[in-house]
Amino acid sequence: MTLPEQGPLQLLAQPSYEAGEPEYVYVALANGEWHGSHLYPKTPEDSAHALAIVADAAQDTVAERLWQAWPLCVEHDLGMHTRDVEGLLSWWCAGKRSGGGPGHICAAVGALDTF
């Protein structure tokens, strides 16, 4: 939904280089390409923090492999960033609204298809 011309992003596990160590997990494009560091096996117990780590890794992969900002605010055509809004991890746009207010929330992380 968020990258229709590319297919959905995925979590991709790669074997560790060291025996007995856990697999390395990356956020990858549908074709299996990724960029950046792997997600650490000791992910925080706080699910919102873990979701933020995955969202940031997804942005890194899209930016470095496709050379584009992602996700984009449809109102401002600006790249968005994660922000905690009252305990809900959301995509935030820095674009000003017609009323002159500061940035705005576009959608919860994981719910871009409702935006």
Phi, psi and chi 1 to 4 in degrees:
 res  aa     phi    psi   chi1   chi2   chi3   chi4
   1 MET       -  -42.0  176.6   63.3 -167.5      -
   2 THR   -85.1  -21.3   58.3      -      -      -
   3 LEU  -134.0   66.5  -69.7  166.0      -      -
   4 PRO   -58.1  -33.3   13.8  -21.9      -      -
   5 GLU   -75.7  -11.5   65.9  -77.0   -4.1      -
   6 GLN  -109.3  -21.8  -63.1  -67.1  -35.9      -
   7 GLY    90.3  171.0      -      -      -      -
   8 PRO   -71.3  149.4   22.9  -29.2      -      -
   9 LEU   -68.7  157.9  -63.4  171.9      -      -
  10 GLN  -143.2  159.1   60.8 -178.7  -35.3      -
  11 LEU   -90.4  130.4  -66.8  177.7      -      -
  12 LEU  -122.8  122.8  178.4   67.2      -      -
  13 ALA   -97.7  133.9      -      -      -      -
  14 GLN  -123.3  142.7  -63.5  -70.5  -41.9      -
  15 PRO   -60.5  148.4  -10.0   17.4      -      -
  16 SER   -72.5  153.5  172.5      -      -      -
  17 TYR   -78.9  -14.1  -60.6  111.8      -      -
  18 GLU  -113.0  133.7  -61.2  177.9   28.1      -
  19 ALA   -61.1  138.3      -      -      -      -
  20 GLY    81.2   -2.1      -      -      -      -
  21 GLU   -92.9  152.9  -68.7  -64.0  -44.9      -
  22 PRO   -67.3  162.2   19.6  -26.2      -      -
  23 GLU   -63.4  156.0  -65.1  175.1  -46.7      -
  24 TYR   -90.8  134.3  -65.8  121.0      -      -
  25 VAL  -117.4  130.9  177.2      -      -      -
  26 TYR  -123.7  157.4  -59.0   88.4      -      -
  27 VAL   -91.6  122.1  176.8      -      -      -
  28 ALA  -124.0  158.9      -      -      -      -
  29 LEU   -69.6  170.5  -60.5  174.1      -      -
  30 ALA   -60.4  -27.7      -      -      -      -
  31 ASN   -84.6    1.4   67.1    4.0      -      -
  32 GLY    94.6   -3.4      -      -      -      -
  33 GLU   -77.4  142.3  -67.6  179.8  -11.1      -
  34 TRP  -140.1  171.5   76.4   87.7      -      -
  35 HIS  -144.4  147.2  176.9   83.2      -      -
  36 GLY    94.5 -172.3      -      -      -      -
  37 SER   -77.0  155.9  -60.0      -      -      -
  38 HIS   -73.6  161.7   62.9  -83.5      -      -
  39 LEU   -76.1  133.9  -55.9  175.1      -      -
  40 TYR   -73.7  139.9  -67.2   97.2      -      -
  41 PRO   -62.8  -24.3   14.0  -19.7      -      -
  42 LYS   -95.4   66.8  -66.2 -175.3  179.3  178.3
  43 THR   -64.7  142.9  -56.9      -      -      -
  44 PRO   -55.9  146.9  -14.7   22.4      -      -
  45 GLU   -69.4  -22.6  -70.2 -176.0   22.3      -
  46 ASP   -73.8  114.0  175.6    2.8      -      -
  47 SER   -64.2  -31.4   60.3      -      -      -
  48 ALA   -66.3  -39.8      -      -      -      -
  49 HIS   -67.5  -42.1 -172.4 -155.7      -      -
  50 ALA   -62.0  -41.7      -      -      -      -
  51 LEU   -63.4  -39.8 -177.3   59.1      -      -
  52 ALA   -63.4  -38.6      -      -      -      -
  53 ILE   -63.9  -44.0  -69.8  168.7      -      -
  54 VAL   -66.9  -42.1  171.9      -      -      -
  55 ALA   -62.4  -42.4      -      -      -      -
  56 ASP   -65.0  -40.3  -70.9  -18.5      -      -
  57 ALA   -64.9  -37.4      -      -      -      -
  58 ALA   -63.1  -44.0      -      -      -      -
  59 GLN   -61.5  -42.3  -76.6 -172.8  -56.0      -
  60 ASP   -60.3  -45.6  -73.6  -13.8      -      -
  61 THR   -63.5  -46.7  -68.4      -      -      -
  62 VAL   -63.5  -45.5  170.5      -      -      -
  63 ALA   -62.8  -43.1      -      -      -      -
  64 GLU   -82.3  -32.5  -67.6  -61.5  -35.0      -
  65 ARG   -89.1  -33.5  -71.3  -62.7 -178.6 -167.7
  66 LEU  -108.3   -7.2  -58.8  177.9      -      -
  67 TRP    55.0   48.9  -70.3   91.6      -      -
  68 GLN  -147.1  152.8   68.3 -176.6   58.7      -
  69 ALA   -74.7  149.0      -      -      -      -
  70 TRP  -159.4  142.1  176.1   86.5      -      -
  71 PRO   -75.8  160.2   28.5  -32.4      -      -
  72 LEU  -104.5  142.2  -66.6  176.5      -      -
  73 CYS   -75.7  124.8  171.5      -      -      -
  74 VAL   -69.4  -23.7  -64.9      -      -      -
  75 GLU   -76.8  -38.6 -178.1  178.6  -13.5      -
  76 HIS  -115.2   -9.2  -62.9  102.9      -      -
  77 ASP    57.4   37.8 -160.0   31.9      -      -
  78 LEU  -112.7  148.5  -65.5  172.7      -      -
  79 GLY   -67.8  144.2      -      -      -      -
  80 MET  -105.7  164.3  -63.3 -173.5  -76.2      -
  81 HIS  -131.9  159.0  -61.0  -78.7      -      -
  82 THR   -78.0  147.7   56.4      -      -      -
  83 ARG  -153.2  138.1 -177.6  172.2  -80.6 -169.0
  84 ASP   -81.5  121.4 -175.3  -44.5      -      -
  85 VAL  -121.6  103.4  178.8      -      -      -
  86 GLU    51.7   43.8  -61.1  176.5    7.6      -
  87 GLY    84.8    1.5      -      -      -      -
  88 LEU  -115.4  119.6  179.3   63.5      -      -
  89 LEU   -70.7  124.7 -169.4   65.0      -      -
  90 SER  -133.2  159.9  -58.3      -      -      -
  91 TRP   -89.6  123.5  -69.2  110.9      -      -
  92 TRP  -113.6  136.4  177.5   81.3      -      -
  93 CYS  -110.9  136.6  170.6      -      -      -
  94 ALA   -81.9   -6.0      -      -      -      -
  95 GLY   -65.4  141.4      -      -      -      -
  96 LYS   -79.6  144.4  -63.8 -161.9 -177.0  -61.8
  97 ARG   -84.8  167.5  -56.3  -55.2  -72.3  -87.9
  98 SER   -59.5  -28.2   59.5      -      -      -
  99 GLY   -78.5   -0.1      -      -      -      -
 100 GLY    87.1    2.1      -      -      -      -
 101 GLY   -72.1  164.6      -      -      -      -
 102 PRO   -69.1 -173.3   26.2  -31.9      -      -
 103 GLY   -44.6  174.1      -      -      -      -
 104 HIS  -143.9  160.4   59.7   99.5      -      -
 105 ILE   -87.2  134.3  -62.4  -60.5      -      -
 106 CYS  -101.1  -42.8  -68.3      -      -      -
 107 ALA  -167.0  157.9      -      -      -      -
 108 ALA   -69.7  148.0      -      -      -      -
 109 VAL   -62.0  130.0  170.6      -      -      -
 110 GLY    96.5   -6.5      -      -      -      -
 111 ALA  -125.6   30.1      -      -      -      -
 112 LEU   -62.2  -26.5  -78.0  172.7      -      -
 113 ASP   -68.3  -12.4   58.5  -15.9      -      -
 114 THR   -93.6   -5.1   63.7      -      -      -
 115 PHE   -83.0      -  177.0   53.6      -      -
